[in-house]
Amino acid sequence: MRYPKSPRAHIEFYQVLSLIPLQIGAGIQITPNSSRILQRWGLSEKLWASAAEPTSFAVHGYSGELLVLEKDFDKTIRAKYGAPFMELHRIDFQTALYARAKELDVQFRFGTRISNVNFETGELTGQSGDTMRADLVIAADGLWSLCRAKFLPRDFEGVPRPTGDLAYRLVLTLDQIQDPDLREWVSNPTCNLWLGPKSHVVGYSLRGGTEFNLVLITPDDLPSGVSKQAGSVEEMKALFKNWDPILNRFLAVVSSVKKWKLMHRGFPYFFTSPGTTRCLIMNPFPGKEMRKWIHDAPNSNFAFVGDSCHPMLPYLGQGANSAIEDGAVLGRLLGHIQKKEELGKVLNMYEQLRKPRGDAIVKETFGQRDVFHMVDGLKQQARDELLKSQMGKDTKEAPFPIRWCCPQVQPWLFGYDAYAEVDKAVSMDPFGI
């Protein structure tokens, strides 16, 4: 690898898949903490044109009762954070990132499965027996990371385990929908959330209001060892038959669906939400965060990013956004180095800047799950009354149960500026001295 302050850096990307998938995928919510990064990455205008910006954000009880309504959500978010909240089709997003990387001469090696990692020599071995070595290896291999398993072979608490939830995921197109009310929902983008006993649903438009993405979270009934499979549409409909009639009208259009087991690494019983006191979460899946995100040695340098070090469940919509933050911070730091010997400093600064935030978001995510999945009863009624009591207020009283609307948590999530964080850190501890 040559270094960013020299004429060019040589970057190779190894991918198990034989190509970028073009036929499968679903929606992804890009919040301002990452959309401000994407604005600086020079992605295609086609991607931005495909984005759907929700004009409102609404939270409903499972019967359809409106609990939260944030009008002019798109304008409010842009005004507060200088960047949009937008909803993209995952394939459009991946394709745009791939095209931009190719413009920057990143070399892609598709169909390459890594079978072994030597953290002392920095050598990777492919399944075919080929070996590769680099000055810096970035492990972005997800929840089931081989790199993490080799790095922490005794980290049994970190082995992915079921959360007890699964997700039905589906995308509908306008061509499939004849109901004029539903077509209006799709073509005028909004973001809607339904809360129910041990379940919740998220629905939002994609591709400029021509498609509709639905994610339905419900108790996991997949067999042990099965992470995903085709789902039964009739079974899904039966699970949600007593929910909001508008949701059931969407489900009536569905012809096929996939179901995915939601997995995680576990987390400690105690966590501290931003601006609140230390809370005790009685989670049945206790665990611990990954203790190190980097490996810095004389002959090898490794960094973990995204789900390989902080896998996030979908309850806060921050998995992809946090991974983008990781990449932006690491890339910005690499832009400051002038020689190989500074890689160790880059890695340590990366971990110091990213690990506390990444771990905190993971823990906050589980707190949001508890709020979403309350069973009918006194706690659920108190939650609903609190939400409705704040209806129409420009600023909610903190702590507010829906974290995207909370005056403490929303700025912490959406207001994060990865580039500014790096620049501040480098100004205090410059390179090249």
PAKOLVEX-510259 format. One record per residue (C-alpha): x, y negated, z. Coordinates in Angstrom, 3 decimals, decimal comma. Each point is the difference from the previous one (the first is absolute). Layout:
<east X north Y up Z>;
...
This chain:
<east 0,000 north 0,000 up 0,000>;
<east 1,334 north -3,413 up -0,923>;
<east -1,071 north -2,919 up 2,119>;
<east -2,609 north -2,673 up -0,665>;
<east 2,442 north -2,929 up 0,027>;
<east 2,067 north 1,735 up -2,697>;
<east -1,462 north -0,047 up -3,552>;
<east -2,325 north 2,944 up 0,588>;
<east -0,946 north 2,763 up 2,400>;
<east -0,458 north 3,539 up -1,279>;
<east -3,181 north 1,540 up 1,420>;
<east -1,368 north 3,491 up -0,603>;
<east -3,468 north 1,138 up 1,065>;
<east -0,669 north 3,714 up 0,502>;
<east -3,605 north 1,182 up -0,203>;
<east -1,447 north 3,509 up 0,400>;
<east -2,799 north -0,693 up -2,482>;
<east 0,831 north 0,356 up -3,678>;
<east -1,371 north -3,477 up -0,755>;
<east -1,971 north -2,891 up 1,500>;
<east -3,577 north 1,369 up 0,387>;
<east -2,443 north -1,755 up -2,295>;
<east -3,255 north 1,890 up 0,512>;
<east -0,415 north 0,350 up 3,760>;
<east -0,164 north -2,437 up 2,876>;
<east -2,300 north -2,287 up 1,871>;
<east -0,081 north -3,440 up 1,558>;
<east 2,647 north -1,749 up 2,027>;
<east -0,527 north -3,142 up 2,082>;
<east 2,825 north -2,527 up -0,258>;
<east -0,034 north -2,452 up 2,898>;
<east 1,777 north -3,391 up 0,022>;
<east 3,092 north 1,287 up 1,818>;
<east 0,821 north 2,037 up -3,105>;
<east -1,746 north -1,965 up -2,775>;
<east 2,325 north -2,943 up 0,738>;
<east 2,899 north 2,406 up -0,618>;
<east -1,509 north 1,287 up -3,241>;
<east -0,385 north -3,593 up -1,187>;
<east 3,798 north -0,295 up 0,146>;
<east 0,716 north 3,310 up -1,728>;
<east -1,085 north -1,117 up -3,459>;
<east -2,626 north 2,677 up -0,582>;
<east -2,054 north -0,104 up -3,191>;
<east -2,867 north -2,407 up -0,479>;
<east -2,079 north 3,019 up -0,962>;
<east 0,204 north 1,277 up 3,575>;
<east -1,105 north -3,311 up 1,496>;
<east -2,874 north -0,196 up -2,483>;
<east -1,171 north 3,459 up 1,081>;
<east -0,198 north -0,950 up 3,677>;
<east -3,323 north -0,367 up 1,773>;
<east -0,059 north -2,639 up 2,744>;
<east -2,920 north 0,600 up 2,397>;
<east -2,127 north -3,092 up 0,430>;
<east -1,252 north 1,325 up 3,321>;
<east 0,945 north 2,534 up 2,650>;
<east -2,904 north 1,726 up 1,726>;
<east -0,212 north 2,579 up 2,790>;
<east -3,189 north 2,023 up 0,395>;
<east -1,297 north 2,504 up 2,481>;
<east -0,546 north 3,358 up -1,630>;
<east -3,737 north -0,689 up -0,337>;
<east 0,793 north -3,148 up -1,986>;
<east -0,322 north -2,652 up 2,727>;
<east 2,343 north -2,900 up -0,702>;
<east 2,526 north -0,466 up 2,825>;
<east 2,647 north -2,257 up -1,556>;
<east -0,114 north -2,234 up -3,059>;
<east 2,965 north -2,075 up -1,148>;
<east -1,201 north -2,156 up -2,902>;
<east 2,417 north -1,498 up -2,539>;
<east 2,524 north 2,570 up 1,159>;
<east 2,156 north -0,431 up -3,110>;
<east 0,249 north -3,779 up 0,363>;
<east 0,515 north 0,083 up 3,765>;
<east 2,843 north 2,520 up -0,225>;
<east 1,783 north -1,923 up -2,765>;
<east -0,345 north -3,250 up 1,944>;
<east 1,354 north 1,500 up 3,244>;
<east 2,825 north 2,106 up -1,403>;
<east 0,849 north -1,369 up -3,449>;
<east -0,459 north 3,449 up -1,536>;
<east -3,013 north 2,117 up -0,977>;
<east -1,744 north 2,982 up 1,524>;
<east -0,560 north 2,160 up -3,066>;
<east -1,093 north 3,475 up -0,953>;
<east 1,780 north 1,926 up -2,740>;
<east -0,229 north 3,357 up -1,669>;
<east 2,985 north 1,995 up 1,210>;
<east 0,972 north 1,063 up -3,524>;
<east 0,010 north -3,620 up -1,222>;
<east 2,242 north -0,914 up 2,922>;
<east 2,436 north 2,874 up -0,512>;
<east 0,170 north -0,675 up -3,730>;
<east 0,798 north -3,685 up 0,572>;
<east 2,736 north 0,814 up 2,508>;
<east 1,485 north 2,566 up -2,383>;
<east -0,018 north -2,424 up -2,931>;
<east 1,678 north -2,723 up 2,044>;
<east 2,644 north 2,404 up 1,292>;
<east 0,744 north 1,092 up -3,567>;
<east 0,435 north -3,656 up -0,982>;
<east 2,617 north -0,217 up 2,760>;
<east 1,808 north 3,091 up -1,377>;
<east -0,918 north 2,371 up 2,821>;
<east 0,693 north 3,544 up -1,203>;
<east -2,792 north 2,514 up 0,652>;
<east 0,617 north 3,720 up 0,401>;
<east -3,409 north 1,645 up -0,131>;
<east -0,570 north 3,642 up 0,826>;
<east 2,876 north 0,027 up 2,492>;
<east -0,588 north 1,704 up 3,334>;
<east 2,636 north -0,522 up 2,683>;
<east 0,679 north 3,197 up 1,956>;
<east 2,759 north -1,101 up 2,368>;
<east 1,411 north -3,185 up 1,530>;
<east 3,455 north -0,317 up 1,556>;
<east -0,032 north -3,015 up 2,282>;
<east 3,752 north 0,122 up 0,609>;
<east 1,097 north -0,046 up -3,633>;
<east -2,964 north -1,868 up -1,507>;
<east -0,532 north 2,851 up -2,465>;
<east -3,385 north 1,154 up -1,257>;
<east -0,574 north 3,388 up -1,576>;
<east -2,782 north 0,550 up -2,488>;
<east -2,012 north 3,185 up -0,268>;
<east 1,853 north 0,730 up -3,235>;
<east 3,331 north -0,117 up 1,861>;
<east 1,069 north -3,393 up -1,319>;
<east 1,632 north -2,317 up 2,546>;
<east -0,290 north -3,772 up 0,268>;
<east 1,741 north -2,555 up 2,148>;
<east -0,566 north -3,709 up 0,534>;
<east 1,265 north -2,797 up 2,211>;
<east -3,558 north -0,379 up 1,321>;
<east -2,827 north 2,565 up 0,027>;
<east -3,531 north -1,258 up 0,678>;
<east -2,380 north 2,710 up 1,195>;
<east -3,500 north -0,868 up -1,193>;
<east -1,291 north 3,577 up -0,068>;
<east -3,116 north -0,446 up 2,077>;
<east -1,675 north 1,704 up 2,937>;
<east 1,533 north 3,416 up -0,785>;
<east 3,458 north -1,533 up -0,454>;
<east 2,742 north 2,549 up -0,656>;
<east 2,548 north -2,683 up 0,880>;
<east -1,597 north -0,533 up 3,414>;
<east -0,142 north 3,737 up 0,647>;
<east 3,735 north 0,293 up -0,770>;
<east 0,815 north -3,135 up 1,997>;
<east -1,987 north 1,050 up 3,096>;
<east -0,174 north 3,814 up -0,153>;
<east -1,040 north 0,272 up 3,662>;
<east -2,615 north -2,762 up -0,120>;
<east -2,931 north 2,341 up 0,618>;
<east -2,202 north -2,838 up 1,251>;
<east 0,415 north -1,645 up -3,395>;
<east -1,305 north 2,933 up -2,022>;
<east -3,161 north -1,196 up -1,817>;
<east -3,117 north 1,178 up 1,739>;
<east -3,746 north -0,354 up -0,639>;
<east -1,820 north -3,009 up 1,398>;
<east -3,334 north 1,795 up 0,035>;
<east -1,226 north -2,168 up -2,892>;
<east -0,252 north 0,534 up -3,728>;
<east -0,732 north -2,398 up -2,847>;
<east -2,361 north 0,443 up -2,919>;
<east 1,369 north -2,229 up -2,782>;
<east -1,782 north -0,944 up -3,200>;
<east -0,192 north -2,710 up -2,669>;
<east -3,163 north -0,883 up -1,935>;
<east -0,060 north -1,985 up -3,243>;
<east -2,694 north -2,448 up -1,079>;
<east -0,845 north 2,362 up -2,864>;
<east -1,107 north 2,596 up 2,565>;
<east -2,291 north -2,424 up 1,827>;
<east -3,425 north -0,989 up -1,332>;
<east -1,489 north -1,426 up 3,215>;
<east 0,079 north -3,826 up -0,448>;
<east 0,573 north -0,628 up 3,711>;
<east 3,010 north 2,296 up 0,042>;
<east 1,376 north -1,521 up -3,182>;
<east -0,200 north -3,389 up 1,690>;
<east 2,002 north 1,351 up 2,981>;
<east 2,707 north 1,266 up -2,322>;
<east 0,277 north -2,923 up -2,398>;
<east 0,116 north -2,635 up 2,779>;
<east 2,849 north 1,284 up 2,176>;
<east -0,518 north 0,208 up 3,741>;
<east 1,552 north 2,217 up 2,663>;
<east -2,387 north 2,017 up 2,163>;
<east 0,594 north 2,158 up 3,040>;
<east -2,513 north 2,302 up 1,695>;
<east 0,617 north 1,256 up 3,567>;
<east -1,478 north 3,240 up 1,297>;
<east 0,434 north 2,827 up 2,509>;
<east 3,466 north 1,508 up -0,576>;
<east -0,151 north -1,370 up -3,559>;
<east 0,256 north -3,139 up -2,076>;
<east -0,237 north -1,024 up -3,668>;
<east 1,798 north -2,674 up -2,021>;
<east -1,274 north -1,208 up -3,389>;
<east 1,449 north -2,594 up -2,360>;
<east 0,275 north -0,906 up -3,677>;
<east 2,958 north 0,628 up -2,285>;
<east 1,205 north -1,141 up -3,419>;
<east -1,701 north -3,357 up 0,013>;
<east -3,328 north 1,398 up 1,153>;
<east -0,355 north 2,855 up -2,511>;
<east 0,608 north 2,859 up 2,465>;
<east -0,960 north 0,739 up 3,598>;
<east 2,207 north 1,797 up 2,505>;
<east -1,459 north 1,895 up 2,949>;
<east 1,932 north 1,628 up 2,841>;
<east -2,084 north 1,978 up 2,498>;
<east 1,783 north 1,059 up 3,198>;
<east -1,603 north 2,819 up 1,973>;
<east 1,054 north 2,869 up 2,317>;
<east 2,439 north 2,399 up -1,613>;
<east -1,333 north 3,412 up -1,037>;
<east 2,795 north 1,021 up -2,375>;
<east 1,732 north 3,283 up 0,844>;
<east 3,319 north -0,128 up 1,802>;
<east 2,827 north -0,452 up -2,484>;
<east -2,240 north -1,531 up -2,692>;
<east 0,690 north -3,704 up -0,525>;
<east -2,382 north -0,706 up -2,880>;
<east -2,528 north 1,708 up -2,214>;
<east -3,060 north -0,658 up -2,114>;
<east -2,938 north -0,984 up 2,164>;
<east -3,673 north 0,868 up -0,182>;
<east -2,109 north -2,984 up -1,046>;
<east -3,067 north 1,517 up 1,661>;
<east 1,889 north 0,552 up 3,240>;
<east 1,205 north -3,602 up -0,050>;
<east -3,498 north -1,316 up -0,636>;
<east -1,367 north 2,086 up 2,875>;
<east 2,578 north -1,443 up 2,410>;
<east -1,100 north -3,556 up -0,812>;
<east -3,710 north 0,516 up -0,702>;
<east -1,079 north -2,110 up 3,008>;
<east 2,322 north -2,891 up -0,874>;
<east -0,743 north -3,290 up -1,761>;
<east -2,377 north 0,532 up -2,966>;
<east 2,257 north -2,119 up -2,252>;
<east 2,900 north 2,341 up 0,745>;
<east -2,142 north 3,019 up -0,786>;
<east -1,010 north -1,547 up -3,317>;
<east 3,693 north -0,137 up -0,900>;
<east 0,503 north 3,599 up 1,117>;
<east -2,919 north 1,100 up -2,170>;
<east 2,070 north -0,963 up -3,048>;
<east 3,018 north 2,100 up 0,996>;
<east 0,698 north 3,122 up -2,069>;
<east 3,318 north 1,100 up 1,537>;
<east 2,153 north -0,860 up 3,009>;
<east 3,301 north 0,966 up 1,634>;
<east 0,624 north 0,410 up 3,711>;
<east 3,330 north -0,683 up 1,719>;
<east 1,137 north 0,990 up 3,493>;
<east 1,347 north -3,065 up 1,852>;
<east 3,329 north 0,747 up 1,657>;
<east 2,285 north -1,977 up 2,301>;
<east 3,186 north 0,226 up 2,060>;
<east -1,659 north -0,770 up 3,341>;
<east 0,546 north -2,980 up 2,288>;
<east 0,505 north -0,831 up 3,680>;
<east -2,915 north -0,321 up 2,399>;
<east 0,890 north -3,617 up 0,795>;
<east 0,124 north -2,904 up -2,425>;
<east -0,204 north -3,772 up 0,129>;
<east -2,134 north -1,820 up -2,536>;
<east 1,247 north -3,419 up -1,095>;
<east -1,187 north -2,598 up 2,498>;
<east -1,704 north 2,538 up 2,263>;
<east 0,892 north 2,019 up 3,053>;
<east 1,466 north 3,487 up -0,048>;
<east -2,707 north 2,543 up -0,841>;
<east -0,383 north 3,711 up 0,668>;
<east -1,300 north 2,030 up -2,942>;
<east -1,189 north 3,509 up 0,847>;
<east 1,127 north 1,478 up -3,309>;
<east -0,105 north 3,809 up -0,229>;
<east 3,080 north -0,043 up -2,274>;
<east 2,786 north -1,622 up 2,053>;
<east 3,402 north -0,296 up -1,648>;
<east 2,723 north -2,521 up -0,554>;
<east 1,268 north -2,296 up -2,694>;
<east 3,088 north 0,905 up -2,005>;
<east 2,922 north -1,178 up 2,124>;
<east 2,283 north -1,084 up -2,876>;
<east -0,829 north -1,285 up -3,477>;
<east 3,610 north -0,136 up -1,222>;
<east 3,220 north 1,997 up -0,137>;
<east 3,230 north -1,981 up -0,236>;
<east 3,206 north 2,035 up -0,381>;
<east 3,387 north -0,516 up -1,702>;
<east -1,000 north 2,147 up -2,989>;
<east -3,761 north -0,393 up -0,145>;
<east -2,759 north -2,558 up 0,497>;
<east -3,681 north 0,940 up 0,215>;
<east -3,130 north -2,054 up 0,587>;
<east -3,546 north 1,274 up 0,487>;
<east -2,974 north -2,001 up -1,291>;
<east -3,775 north 0,358 up -0,040>;
<east -1,701 north 3,203 up 1,069>;
<east 3,327 north 1,814 up 0,372>;
<east 0,587 north -1,962 up 3,236>;
<east -3,336 north -1,606 up 0,981>;
<east -2,911 north 1,891 up -1,607>;
<east -3,199 north -1,978 up 0,398>;
<east -3,587 north 1,135 up -0,047>;
<east -2,566 north -2,035 up -1,962>;
<east -1,869 north -1,623 up 2,896>;
<east 1,849 north -3,343 up -0,398>;
<east 0,832 north 0,275 up -3,702>;
<east 3,701 north -0,645 up 0,628>;
<east 1,815 north 3,107 up -1,277>;
<east 0,960 north -1,311 up -3,431>;
<east 0,251 north -3,569 up 1,251>;
<east 2,546 north 0,946 up 2,654>;
<east 2,017 north 2,016 up -2,516>;
<east 0,121 north -3,068 up -2,257>;
<east 1,231 north -2,042 up 2,965>;
<east 2,734 north 2,606 up 0,602>;
<east 1,162 north -0,200 up -3,600>;
<east -0,039 north -3,792 up -0,042>;
<east 2,050 north -0,293 up 3,196>;
<east 2,557 north 2,590 up -1,087>;
<east 0,307 north -1,498 up -3,473>;
<east 0,370 north -3,536 up 1,326>;
<east 2,744 north 1,111 up 2,383>;
<east 1,826 north 1,839 up -2,780>;
<east -0,068 north -3,211 up -1,987>;
<east 2,342 north -1,571 up 2,545>;
<east 2,808 north 2,541 up -0,013>;
<east 3,211 north -0,375 up -1,978>;
<east 1,821 north 3,248 up 0,800>;
<east -0,738 north 3,589 up 0,902>;
<east 1,226 north -0,436 up 3,563>;
<east -2,988 north -2,234 up 0,750>;
<east -2,538 north 2,764 up -0,614>;
<east 0,098 north 1,036 up 3,645>;
<east -0,916 north -3,503 up 1,060>;
<east -2,871 north -0,027 up -2,508>;
<east -1,403 north 3,234 up 1,393>;
<east 0,177 north -1,103 up 3,597>;
<east -1,676 north -3,319 up -0,785>;
<east -2,673 north 1,839 up -1,999>;
<east -0,801 north 2,252 up 2,945>;
<east -0,042 north -2,894 up 2,466>;
<east -2,358 north -1,992 up -2,214>;
<east -2,343 north 2,786 up -1,039>;
<east -0,227 north 2,759 up 2,607>;
<east -1,756 north -1,917 up 2,812>;
<east -2,668 north -1,294 up -2,368>;
<east -0,496 north 3,305 up -1,799>;
<east -0,391 north 1,937 up 3,230>;
<east -2,385 north -2,620 up 1,412>;
<east -2,279 north 0,151 up -3,052>;
<east -0,155 north 3,804 up 0,230>;
<east -1,202 north -0,251 up 3,598>;
<east -2,459 north -2,797 up -0,761>;
<east -1,477 north 2,170 up -2,742>;
<east -1,129 north 2,627 up 2,488>;
<east -1,629 north -2,638 up 2,184>;
<east -2,052 north -1,080 up -3,021>;
<east -1,045 north 3,587 up -0,628>;
<east -1,464 north 0,211 up 3,506>;
<east -2,075 north -3,134 up -0,644>;
<east -1,275 north 1,272 up -3,362>;
<east -0,965 north 3,481 up 1,185>;
<east -1,957 north -0,640 up 3,193>;
<east -2,859 north 2,425 up 0,520>;
<east -3,467 north -1,378 up 0,696>;
<east -0,296 north -1,179 up 3,589>;
<east 0,757 north -2,842 up 2,385>;
<east 3,520 north -0,702 up -1,316>;
<east -1,220 north -0,084 up -3,593>;
<east -2,862 north -2,308 up 0,946>;
<east 2,383 north -2,341 up 1,827>;
<east 2,299 north -0,022 up -3,026>;
<east -2,860 north -0,858 up -2,352>;
<east -1,333 north -2,752 up 2,255>;
<east 3,474 north -1,547 up 0,242>;
<east 0,421 north 0,085 up -3,783>;
<east -3,410 north -1,557 up -0,639>;
<east 0,585 north -2,688 up 2,641>;
<east 2,866 north -1,368 up -2,116>;
<east -1,948 north -0,036 up -3,283>;
<east 0,455 north -3,253 up -1,875>;
<east 2,866 north -1,277 up 2,161>;
<east 3,038 north -1,196 up -1,944>;
<east 2,297 north 1,264 up 2,755>;
<east -0,826 north 3,145 up 1,924>;
<east 0,714 north 0,367 up 3,708>;
<east 3,022 north 2,182 up 0,678>;
<east 0,467 north 2,857 up 0,317>;
<east -2,502 north 0,705 up -2,801>;
<east -0,687 north 3,704 up -0,675>;
<east 0,312 north -0,259 up -3,799>;
<east 3,701 north -0,706 up -0,290>;
<east -0,103 north -1,543 up -3,476>;
<east -2,163 north -2,771 up 1,522>;
<east 1,764 north -0,292 up 3,366>;
<east 1,673 north -3,415 up 0,534>;
<east 2,978 north 1,760 up 1,620>;
<east 0,479 north 3,014 up -2,249>;
<east -0,914 north -1,419 up -3,417>;
<east 2,798 north -2,640 up -0,005>;
<east 2,454 north 2,584 up 1,319>;
<east -0,862 north 2,348 up -2,876>;
<east -0,731 north -2,365 up -2,878>;
<east 2,293 north -2,888 up 0,914>;
<east 3,223 north 2,024 up -0,055>;
<east 2,529 north -1,360 up -2,515>;
<east 2,669 north 2,621 up -0,710>;
<east 2,297 north -2,382 up -1,857>;
<east -0,188 north -2,655 up 2,695>;
<east 0,801 north 2,602 up 2,670>;
<east 3,121 north 1,086 up -1,874>;
<east 1,145 north -3,548 up -0,714>;
<east -0,381 north -0,932 up 3,650>;
<east 1,989 north 3,057 up 1,128>;
<east 2,781 north -0,592 up -2,540>;
<east 0,291 north -3,674 up 0,944>;
<east 0,676 north 1,110 up 3,575>;
<east 2,397 north 2,800 up -1,002>;
<east 1,403 north -0,745 up -3,480>;
<east 1,728 north 2,429 up -2,315>;
<east 3,483 north -0,444 up -1,435>;
<east 1,539 north -1,480 up 3,140>;
